[in-house]
Amino acid sequence: MPAAQPPDNEIQRLNALNEYRILGTKPEQSYDDITNIASSVCSTPIALLSLIDTDRQWFKSKVGVEIQETPRDWSFCAHAIHSSDPLIIPDALMDDRFRDNPLVCGDPNIRLYAGFPLENSKALRVGTLCVIDRVPRQLNDKECGVMKALARQVVSFLELRKKSINLIESFCAHTENNRMISTCSYCRKAQDKNGHWMHLDKYLSLRSNLNFTHGICDACIEQHFPEVLDAWQTEEGRN
């Protein structure tokens, strides 16, 4: 059984995967929805969101199997990440690369494999969204179109996750060394390392990528602007 060789950009690819910090995380509904849709649209008993790590493929989401990962040497998806195009094997028993694969000879008895690469904007492919059947068959054009769209959606979720992590780290990197913010118990201003006090939103804006809009909460309107509250209540009474 010939195992897939690492892509030429393997170091960059693994770095991109690690930036998502998703390996080993718990199931999430957004990803489970995608694998369920893939399984339903393609009428396959198995659908996987597979991420290719150094020596394993790990399933962030799965339909139809219980295992959480397999060795990378067994992975169909490790072959699929060599190209931006889907890898579709109508019958694994008829393909020299896979006929002796433990996943073909034993459970889950793969016959059809259709893997759609998860490719980021730098053409780095961190894994696949794939569907698997236990009987030989093909996917039609409509099924392939839906799978490509779902794979793009997975990448969007991963990129959003990375941006959220980077935003948090950007803030933490600009706080004081003890990761603590000194705030006034009364006016809620924050004190920087030079002893200067400023409103918390300004403090955070200077030290992160956060932006703020401003309004007045109900409690502050009641305390500081009772005449405005009275006017609102009078207007509501008229209506």
C-alpha positions, -999 to 999 in steps of 0.1 A, spaced: 0 0 0 18 32 -12 14 60 14 10 95 1 42 116 2 40 149 20 34 179 -4 63 201 -13 48 229 9 43 205 39 60 229 65 38 258 54 8 236 53 13 223 88 19 258 101 -14 269 85 -32 240 101 -17 248 135 -28 284 133 -64 272 135 -57 255 169 -85 231 161 -68 197 164 -82 178 194 -111 202 200 -146 190 209 -174 186 183 -191 218 171 -225 222 156 -214 243 127 -190 216 115 -214 188 123 -241 205 102 -218 205 72 -209 168 74 -246 159 79 -255 180 48 -227 163 28 -239 128 38 -275 137 30 -269 154 -3 -246 127 -16 -266 98 -1 -235 83 15 -234 65 49 -201 83 58 -190 119 57 -158 133 73 -141 166 80 -106 153 80 -75 174 89 -41 160 79 -16 163 108 21 152 108 14 115 111 -24 112 114 -57 123 99 -80 136 126 -117 141 122 -132 173 134 -166 161 124 -178 127 113 -209 109 102 -211 71 101 -179 62 119 -169 60 155 -131 64 152 -116 99 158 -85 94 137 -64 71 116 -27 69 107 -18 93 80 -3 64 59 -38 50 56 -54 83 47 -71 88 13 -72 125 23 -34 126 24 -35 120 -13 -63 145 -19 -43 175 -4 -18 173 -33 -42 191 -56 -69 218 -55 -91 195 -75 -114 169 -58 -100 134 -56 -128 110 -66 -122 72 -65 -153 54 -77 -140 20 -66 -110 18 -42 -106 -20 -50 -98 -10 -86 -72 15 -77 -36 3 -71 -30 30 -44 -58 18 -22 -68 -18 -29 -46 -31 0 -55 -2 24 -68 -14 58 -98 10 54 -107 -8 22 -99 -44 32 -117 -39 66 -140 -15 83 -154 9 69 -149 -10 36 -144 20 15 -154 17 -22 -164 53 -32 -141 80 -19 -147 116 -28 -125 142 -11 -128 179 -16 -97 198 -4 -99 225 23 -77 252 7 -70 286 22 -62 318 3 -25 308 1 -33 275 -17 -24 255 14 -46 225 18 -51 215 55 -75 186 49 -106 176 31 -144 174 34 -151 139 21 -179 114 15 -175 77 15 -197 48 3 -194 11 8 -204 4 -28 -188 15 -60 -204 46 -76 -198 81 -88 -210 116 -77 -230 136 -102 -223 172 -110 -249 186 -86 -234 166 -57 -199 178 -66 -211 214 -67 -226 212 -33 -195 195 -18 -172 223 -32 -195 249 -17 -195 231 17 -157 228 16 -154 265 11 -177 271 40 -155 249 62 -125 271 53 -145 302 61 -153 288 96 -116 280 101 -105 315 90 -130 331 114 -117 309 142 -81 321 135 -91 357 133 -109 354 167 -78 338 183 -55 365 168 -78 392 181 -76 378 216 -38 374 214 -34 409 200 -51 423 231 -32 401 255 1 410 239 -5 447 246 -16 444 282 9 447 310 32 419 317 10 405 345 -19 404 321 -39 426 345 -57 459 338 -58 484 367 -93 500 367 -109 526 390 -137 511 411 -158 543 407 -154 557 372 -141 525 356 -112 542 339 -81 522 332 -45 531 342 -16 525 319 20 516 329 28 553 331 1 560 356 -22 578 331 -60 572 335 -82 569 304 -116 556 295 -116 518 291 -126 519 255 -97 542 246 -73 520 266 -84 489 247 -84 506 214 -47 516 218 -37 481 227 -58 459 204 -77 459 171 -110 464 189 -133 492 178 -162 506 198 -195 523 193 -213 541 221 -248 542 235 -265 545 269 -278 515 288 -313 515 303 -299 518 339 -278 549 330 -308 566 312 -329 561 343 -302 574 367 -287 603 346 -314 613 321 -348 608 339 -364 635 318 -356 615 286 -371 584 302 -402 603 312 -406 617 276 -403 582 262 -428 567 286 -452 596 278 -448 590 241 -454 553 245 -486 561 265 -499 581 237 -494 553 213 
